[in-house]
Amino acid sequence: MTPTPNITDFLSSDHISERTRAILQQRATPVPEDYAPGQLSPESFRILRSVTNDLLPQETVLGTQALDLAARIDMSLAGKRDGWRYAELPSDIQAWEAGLLTITDLAFTQHGSSYPDLTPEQRGTLLDDVTKGLAGIDQANRLNAPQMKLWTSDLRAETVACFMSHPAVQCALGISSSMTGGDNVFQGFANVTPDSKEAFEPEAIVAEARV
């Protein structure tokens, strides 16, 4: 029986280069429990925490050890970006702030309550509407419906990217894309047929995960 992999074994594999290991270890650094947003306002950050939890429930993959995706997104907004954005949207931080505050205003307009206080069904419907371009607010520092449709595609992509790039998630799902070789000896993949693994690749801890 193949032993269950853990993040320590995963990160110490000689199939991971030192440069890649350093990046993964940095990603594995826990976010402080008292993390305060550095890019987003406290109100928009509070909404982001609730929205990311709705978009990507983590229990199936990580159990009770959920990642603070909102904090990781806030930190990513402070770093180098890919230099790409929709022409219809403002710069990244402005777009995230405006998009999240638009969700706040829509929740109060439609239900008279803050987004985190809505029922799961109400939150789901609101997110579906903005994702489809059916809801927005056409005023300064907010995003109209077409802009919300564009911005929520970035929201979903960033949420999934922050989750999937974490080594604990890669370990749990048996993702071995970081194991492309060590520093001194080429140790790439020779077996690339469907539904097969190299001997050094970790087996998934979770048999099925909805990400």
Phi and psi in degrees as GROMACS dihedral restraints (atoms count N, CA, C in turn):
[ dihedral_restraints ]
;  ai    aj    ak    al  type     phi  dphi    fc
    3     4     5     6     1   -71.4    20    10
    4     5     6     7     1   127.6    20    10
    6     7     8     9     1   -65.3    20    10
    7     8     9    10     1   148.7    20    10
    9    10    11    12     1   -69.6    20    10
   10    11    12    13     1   126.3    20    10
   12    13    14    15     1   -72.2    20    10
   13    14    15    16     1   155.6    20    10
   15    16    17    18     1  -130.6    20    10
   16    17    18    19     1   166.9    20    10
   18    19    20    21     1   -65.7    20    10
   19    20    21    22     1   -31.3    20    10
   21    22    23    24     1   -65.4    20    10
   22    23    24    25     1   -46.8    20    10
   24    25    26    27     1   -63.2    20    10
   25    26    27    28     1   -39.7    20    10
   27    28    29    30     1   -61.4    20    10
   28    29    30    31     1   -48.8    20    10
   30    31    32    33     1   -73.0    20    10
   31    32    33    34     1   -23.2    20    10
   33    34    35    36     1   -89.9    20    10
   34    35    36    37     1    -0.2    20    10
   36    37    38    39     1   -59.5    20    10
   37    38    39    40     1   138.2    20    10
   39    40    41    42     1   -77.2    20    10
   40    41    42    43     1     4.1    20    10
   42    43    44    45     1   -91.4    20    10
   43    44    45    46     1     3.5    20    10
   45    46    47    48     1  -113.8    20    10
   46    47    48    49     1   127.9    20    10
   48    49    50    51     1   -70.5    20    10
   49    50    51    52     1   160.7    20    10
   51    52    53    54     1   -62.0    20    10
   52    53    54    55     1   -38.0    20    10
   54    55    56    57     1   -65.1    20    10
   55    56    57    58     1   -45.7    20    10
   57    58    59    60     1   -66.0    20    10
   58    59    60    61     1   -40.7    20    10
   60    61    62    63     1   -60.1    20    10
   61    62    63    64     1   -41.8    20    10
   63    64    65    66     1   -62.5    20    10
   64    65    66    67     1   -39.6    20    10
   66    67    68    69     1   -65.8    20    10
   67    68    69    70     1   -45.3    20    10
   69    70    71    72     1   -65.9    20    10
   70    71    72    73     1   -38.6    20    10
   72    73    74    75     1   -65.3    20    10
   73    74    75    76     1   -37.0    20    10
   75    76    77    78     1   -64.1    20    10
   76    77    78    79     1   -41.3    20    10
   78    79    80    81     1   -65.8    20    10
   79    80    81    82     1   -29.6    20    10
   81    82    83    84     1   -79.7    20    10
   82    83    84    85     1    -9.7    20    10
   84    85    86    87     1   -62.8    20    10
   85    86    87    88     1   123.9    20    10
   87    88    89    90     1   -61.7    20    10
   88    89    90    91     1   145.2    20    10
   90    91    92    93     1   -79.6    20    10
   91    92    93    94     1   132.8    20    10
   93    94    95    96     1   -56.9    20    10
   94    95    96    97     1   140.8    20    10
   96    97    98    99     1   -61.3    20    10
   97    98    99   100     1   -29.0    20    10
   99   100   101   102     1   -98.2    20    10
  100   101   102   103     1    28.2    20    10
  102   103   104   105     1   -54.8    20    10
  103   104   105   106     1   130.6    20    10
  105   106   107   108     1  -111.7    20    10
  106   107   108   109     1   133.3    20    10
  108   109   110   111     1   -62.1    20    10
  109   110   111   112     1   140.5    20    10
  111   112   113   114     1  -102.9    20    10
  112   113   114   115     1   -16.1    20    10
  114   115   116   117     1  -117.4    20    10
  115   116   117   118     1   -40.9    20    10
  117   118   119   120     1   -93.5    20    10
  118   119   120   121     1   156.2    20    10
  120   121   122   123     1   -71.3    20    10
  121   122   123   124     1   157.6    20    10
  123   124   125   126     1   -55.1    20    10
  124   125   126   127     1   -38.7    20    10
  126   127   128   129     1   -67.8    20    10
  127   128   129   130     1   -47.9    20    10
  129   130   131   132     1   -66.9    20    10
  130   131   132   133     1   -33.9    20    10
  132   133   134   135     1   -65.8    20    10
  133   134   135   136     1   -38.9    20    10
  135   136   137   138     1   -62.4    20    10
  136   137   138   139     1   -40.1    20    10
  138   139   140   141     1   -68.0    20    10
  139   140   141   142     1   -40.2    20    10
  141   142   143   144     1   -60.7    20    10
  142   143   144   145     1   -39.8    20    10
  144   145   146   147     1   -58.8    20    10
  145   146   147   148     1   -44.1    20    10
  147   148   149   150     1   -69.9    20    10
  148   149   150   151     1   -41.3    20    10
  150   151   152   153     1   -64.6    20    10
  151   152   153   154     1   -45.1    20    10
  153   154   155   156     1   -64.3    20    10
  154   155   156   157     1   -35.1    20    10
  156   157   158   159     1   -65.0    20    10
  157   158   159   160     1   -35.6    20    10
  159   160   161   162     1   -73.3    20    10
  160   161   162   163     1   -38.5    20    10
  162   163   164   165     1   -71.2    20    10
  163   164   165   166     1   -36.4    20    10
  165   166   167   168     1  -140.7    20    10
  166   167   168   169     1    83.8    20    10
  168   169   170   171     1   -63.1    20    10
  169   170   171   172     1   132.8    20    10
  171   172   173   174     1  -103.9    20    10
  172   173   174   175     1    -5.2    20    10
  174   175   176   177     1   -59.9    20    10
  175   176   177   178     1   -37.8    20    10
  177   178   179   180     1   -61.7    20    10
  178   179   180   181     1   -32.8    20    10
  180   181   182   183     1   -94.4    20    10
  181   182   183   184     1   -45.4    20    10
  183   184   185   186     1  -113.0    20    10
  184   185   186   187     1     2.4    20    10
  186   187   188   189     1    63.8    20    10
  187   188   189   190     1  -129.3    20    10
  189   190   191   192     1   -89.0    20    10
  190   191   192   193     1    -1.6    20    10
  192   193   194   195     1   -92.7    20    10
  193   194   195   196     1    58.1    20    10
  195   196   197   198     1   -69.0    20    10
  196   197   198   199     1   144.9    20    10
  198   199   200   201     1   -82.0    20    10
  199   200   201   202     1   148.2    20    10
  201   202   203   204     1   -84.9    20    10
  202   203   204   205     1    83.9    20    10
  204   205   206   207     1   -66.4    20    10
  205   206   207   208     1   -34.1    20    10
  207   208   209   210     1   -61.6    20    10
  208   209   210   211     1   -44.5    20    10
  210   211   212   213     1   -64.3    20    10
  211   212   213   214     1   -40.1    20    10
  213   214   215   216     1   -67.2    20    10
  214   215   216   217     1   -35.1    20    10
  216   217   218   219     1   -68.1    20    10
  217   218   219   220     1   -43.7    20    10
  219   220   221   222     1   -58.7    20    10
  220   221   222   223     1   -42.6    20    10
  222   223   224   225     1   -67.0    20    10
  223   224   225   226     1   -36.4    20    10
  225   226   227   228     1   -66.8    20    10
  226   227   228   229     1   -28.4    20    10
  228   229   230   231     1   -69.8    20    10
  229   230   231   232     1   -17.4    20    10
  231   232   233   234     1   -86.6    20    10
  232   233   234   235     1   -18.4    20    10
  234   235   236   237     1   -92.6    20    10
  235   236   237   238     1  -168.6    20    10
  237   238   239   240     1   -69.3    20    10
  238   239   240   241     1   132.2    20    10
  240   241   242   243     1  -101.2    20    10
  241   242   243   244     1   176.7    20    10
  243   244   245   246     1   -82.2    20    10
  244   245   246   247     1    -1.5    20    10
  246   247   248   249     1    78.0    20    10
  247   248   249   250     1     7.6    20    10
  249   250   251   252     1  -115.7    20    10
  250   251   252   253     1   138.7    20    10
  252   253   254   255     1  -156.0    20    10
  253   254   255   256     1   161.4    20    10
  255   256   257   258     1   -68.1    20    10
  256   257   258   259     1   135.4    20    10
  258   259   260   261     1   -62.6    20    10
  259   260   261   262     1   -25.7    20    10
  261   262   263   264     1   -78.3    20    10
  262   263   264   265     1    -8.0    20    10
  264   265   266   267     1  -110.8    20    10
  265   266   267   268     1   153.7    20    10
  267   268   269   270     1   -72.5    20    10
  268   269   270   271     1  -174.6    20    10
  270   271   272   273     1   -59.6    20    10
  271   272   273   274     1   163.7    20    10
  273   274   275   276     1   -52.4    20    10
  274   275   276   277     1   -56.3    20    10
  276   277   278   279     1   -63.8    20    10
  277   278   279   280     1   -40.7    20    10
  279   280   281   282     1   -62.1    20    10
  280   281   282   283     1   -40.5    20    10
  282   283   284   285     1   -67.2    20    10
  283   284   285   286     1   -42.4    20    10
  285   286   287   288     1   -65.1    20    10
  286   287   288   289     1   -43.7    20    10
  288   289   290   291     1   -62.2    20    10
  289   290   291   292     1   -47.6    20    10
  291   292   293   294     1   -66.2    20    10
  292   293   294   295     1   -40.2    20    10
  294   295   296   297     1   -64.2    20    10
  295   296   297   298     1   -43.8    20    10
  297   298   299   300     1   -68.8    20    10
  298   299   300   301     1   -38.4    20    10
  300   301   302   303     1   -70.7    20    10
  301   302   303   304     1   -27.9    20    10
  303   304   305   306     1   -64.5    20    10
  304   305   306   307     1   -42.3    20    10
  306   307   308   309     1   -60.7    20    10
  307   308   309   310     1   -42.1    20    10
  309   310   311   312     1   -58.1    20    10
  310   311   312   313     1   -49.2    20    10
  312   313   314   315     1   -66.1    20    10
  313   314   315   316     1   -38.6    20    10
  315   316   317   318     1   -64.0    20    10
  316   317   318   319     1   -39.3    20    10
  318   319   320   321     1   -62.0    20    10
  319   320   321   322     1   -43.8    20    10
  321   322   323   324     1   -69.8    20    10
  322   323   324   325     1   -38.7    20    10
  324   325   326   327     1   -65.8    20    10
  325   326   327   328     1   -43.5    20    10
  327   328   329   330     1   -82.9    20    10
  328   329   330   331     1   -33.4    20    10
  330   331   332   333     1  -130.5    20    10
  331   332   333   334     1    -3.1    20    10
  333   334   335   336     1    67.0    20    10
  334   335   336   337     1    26.9    20    10
  336   337   338   339     1  -149.3    20    10
  337   338   339   340     1   159.7    20    10
  339   340   341   342     1   -69.2    20    10
  340   341   342   343     1   151.2    20    10
  342   343   344   345     1   -53.5    20    10
  343   344   345   346     1   -47.8    20    10
  345   346   347   348     1   -62.4    20    10
  346   347   348   349     1   -21.3    20    10
  348   349   350   351     1   -90.1    20    10
  349   350   351   352     1    -3.4    20    10
  351   352   353   354     1   -73.8    20    10
  352   353   354   355     1   162.5    20    10
  354   355   356   357     1   -71.4    20    10
  355   356   357   358     1   159.0    20    10
  357   358   359   360     1   -55.3    20    10
  358   359   360   361     1   -37.9    20    10
  360   361   362   363     1   -65.9    20    10
  361   362   363   364     1   -41.9    20    10
  363   364   365   366     1   -66.3    20    10
  364   365   366   367     1   -41.7    20    10
  366   367   368   369     1   -64.7    20    10
  367   368   369   370     1   -41.1    20    10
  369   370   371   372     1   -62.8    20    10
  370   371   372   373     1   -42.6    20    10
  372   373   374   375     1   -65.5    20    10
  373   374   375   376     1   -42.0    20    10
  375   376   377   378     1   -62.0    20    10
  376   377   378   379     1   -45.6    20    10
  378   379   380   381     1   -64.8    20    10
  379   380   381   382     1   -38.7    20    10
  381   382   383   384     1   -60.9    20    10
  382   383   384   385     1   -42.3    20    10
  384   385   386   387     1   -65.2    20    10
  385   386   387   388     1   -45.7    20    10
  387   388   389   390     1   -70.2    20    10
  388   389   390   391     1   -32.6    20    10
  390   391   392   393     1   -65.9    20    10
  391   392   393   394     1   -34.9    20    10
  393   394   395   396     1   -85.7    20    10
  394   395   396   397     1    -1.9    20    10
  396   397   398   399     1    77.1    20    10
  397   398   399   400     1    27.3    20    10
  399   400   401   402     1  -100.1    20    10
  400   401   402   403     1    -6.6    20    10
  402   403   404   405     1  -147.1    20    10
  403   404   405   406     1   141.9    20    10
  405   406   407   408     1  -177.3    20    10
  406   407   408   409     1  -177.7    20    10
  408   409   410   411     1  -133.2    20    10
  409   410   411   412     1   120.2    20    10
  411   412   413   414     1   -93.2    20    10
  412   413   414   415     1    78.5    20    10
  414   415   416   417     1  -156.0    20    10
  415   416   417   418     1   171.6    20    10
  417   418   419   420     1   -60.5    20    10
  418   419   420   421     1   142.0    20    10
  420   421   422   423     1    63.8    20    10
  421   422   423   424     1    21.1    20    10
  423   424   425   426     1  -134.5    20    10
  424   425   426   427     1   170.7    20    10
  426   427   428   429     1  -115.2    20    10
  427   428   429   430     1   135.3    20    10
  429   430   431   432     1   -77.4    20    10
  430   431   432   433     1   177.2    20    10
  432   433   434   435     1   -58.7    20    10
  433   434   435   436     1   -48.2    20    10
  435   436   437   438     1   -61.7    20    10
  436   437   438   439     1   -36.7    20    10
  438   439   440   441     1   -68.6    20    10
  439   440   441   442     1   -37.4    20    10
  441   442   443   444     1   -63.5    20    10
  442   443   444   445     1   -36.4    20    10
  444   445   446   447     1   -62.0    20    10
  445   446   447   448     1   -41.6    20    10
  447   448   449   450     1   -69.6    20    10
  448   449   450   451     1   -47.0    20    10
  450   451   452   453     1   -64.4    20    10
  451   452   453   454     1   -38.2    20    10
  453   454   455   456     1   -67.3    20    10
  454   455   456   457     1   -21.4    20    10
  456   457   458   459     1   -68.8    20    10
  457   458   459   460     1   -37.3    20    10
  459   460   461   462     1   -67.3    20    10
  460   461   462   463     1   -40.8    20    10
  462   463   464   465     1   -57.1    20    10
  463   464   465   466     1   -48.0    20    10
  465   466   467   468     1   -68.0    20    10
  466   467   468   469     1   -41.6    20    10
  468   469   470   471     1   -63.9    20    10
  469   470   471   472     1   -43.2    20    10
  471   472   473   474     1   -66.9    20    10
  472   473   474   475     1   -38.9    20    10
  474   475   476   477     1   -61.8    20    10
  475   476   477   478     1   -48.3    20    10
  477   478   479   480     1   -67.0    20    10
  478   479   480   481     1   -40.1    20    10
  480   481   482   483     1   -62.5    20    10
  481   482   483   484     1   -43.9    20    10
  483   484   485   486     1   -63.6    20    10
  484   485   486   487     1   -34.4    20    10
  486   487   488   489     1   -73.2    20    10
  487   488   489   490     1   -52.2    20    10
  489   490   491   492     1   -70.8    20    10
  490   491   492   493     1   -21.8    20    10
  492   493   494   495     1   -81.8    20    10
  493   494   495   496     1    -7.9    20    10
  495   496   497   498     1   -78.8    20    10
  496   497   498   499     1   133.2    20    10
  498   499   500   501     1   -61.7    20    10
  499   500   501   502     1   -29.3    20    10
  501   502   503   504     1   -64.9    20    10
  502   503   504   505     1   -36.8    20    10
  504   505   506   507     1   -71.4    20    10
  505   506   507   508     1   -44.6    20    10
  507   508   509   510     1   -60.1    20    10
  508   509   510   511     1   -40.8    20    10
  510   511   512   513     1   -65.7    20    10
  511   512   513   514     1   -45.0    20    10
  513   514   515   516     1   -64.7    20    10
  514   515   516   517     1   -33.8    20    10
  516   517   518   519     1   -94.5    20    10
  517   518   519   520     1    -1.0    20    10
  519   520   521   522     1    71.2    20    10
  520   521   522   523     1    29.8    20    10
  522   523   524   525     1   -83.4    20    10
  523   524   525   526     1   124.6    20    10
  525   526   527   528     1  -119.2    20    10
  526   527   528   529     1    22.5    20    10
  528   529   530   531     1   -66.0    20    10
  529   530   531   532     1   -19.8    20    10
  531   532   533   534     1   -82.2    20    10
  532   533   534   535     1   -11.2    20    10
  534   535   536   537     1   -92.8    20    10
  535   536   537   538     1    57.3    20    10
  537   538   539   540     1   -93.7    20    10
  538   539   540   541     1     3.9    20    10
  540   541   542   543     1   140.7    20    10
  541   542   543   544     1   151.1    20    10
  543   544   545   546     1   -82.6    20    10
  544   545   546   547     1  -164.7    20    10
  546   547   548   549     1   -87.0    20    10
  547   548   549   550     1   -30.4    20    10
  549   550   551   552     1  -106.7    20    10
  550   551   552   553     1   -28.4    20    10
  552   553   554   555     1  -128.8    20    10
  553   554   555   556     1   135.3    20    10
  555   556   557   558     1   -67.0    20    10
  556   557   558   559     1   124.9    20    10
  558   559   560   561     1  -136.1    20    10
  559   560   561   562     1    52.5    20    10
  561   562   563   564     1   -75.7    20    10
  562   563   564   565     1  -167.6    20    10
  564   565   566   567     1   -94.3    20    10
  565   566   567   568     1   129.9    20    10
  567   568   569   570     1  -103.7    20    10
  568   569   570   571     1   -32.5    20    10
  570   571   572   573     1   -99.8    20    10
  571   572   573   574     1   105.4    20    10
  573   574   575   576     1  -120.7    20    10
  574   575   576   577     1    25.1    20    10
  576   577   578   579     1   -78.8    20    10
  577   578   579   580     1   157.1    20    10
  579   580   581   582     1   -61.4    20    10
  580   581   582   583     1   145.1    20    10
  582   583   584   585     1    58.1    20    10
  583   584   585   586     1    34.4    20    10
  585   586   587   588     1  -134.2    20    10
  586   587   588   589     1   157.1    20    10
  588   589   590   591     1  -133.5    20    10
  589   590   591   592     1   150.5    20    10
  591   592   593   594     1   -73.8    20    10
  592   593   594   595     1   161.0    20    10
  594   595   596   597     1   -62.7    20    10
  595   596   597   598     1   -29.2    20    10
  597   598   599   600     1   -85.3    20    10
  598   599   600   601     1    -8.2    20    10
  600   601   602   603     1   -79.0    20    10
  601   602   603   604     1   140.0    20    10
  603   604   605   606     1   -73.6    20    10
  604   605   606   607     1   146.6    20    10
  606   607   608   609     1   -83.0    20    10
  607   608   609   610     1   147.1    20    10
  609   610   611   612     1   -65.2    20    10
  610   611   612   613     1   137.0    20    10
  612   613   614   615     1   -75.4    20    10
  613   614   615   616     1   -37.3    20    10
  615   616   617   618     1  -101.7    20    10
  616   617   618   619     1   130.1    20    10
  618   619   620   621     1   -71.5    20    10
  619   620   621   622     1   -34.1    20    10
  621   622   623   624     1  -145.6    20    10
  622   623   624   625     1   129.5    20    10
  624   625   626   627     1  -136.0    20    10
  625   626   627   628     1   135.3    20    10
  627   628   629   630     1   -99.8    20    10
  628   629   630   631     1   107.0    20    10
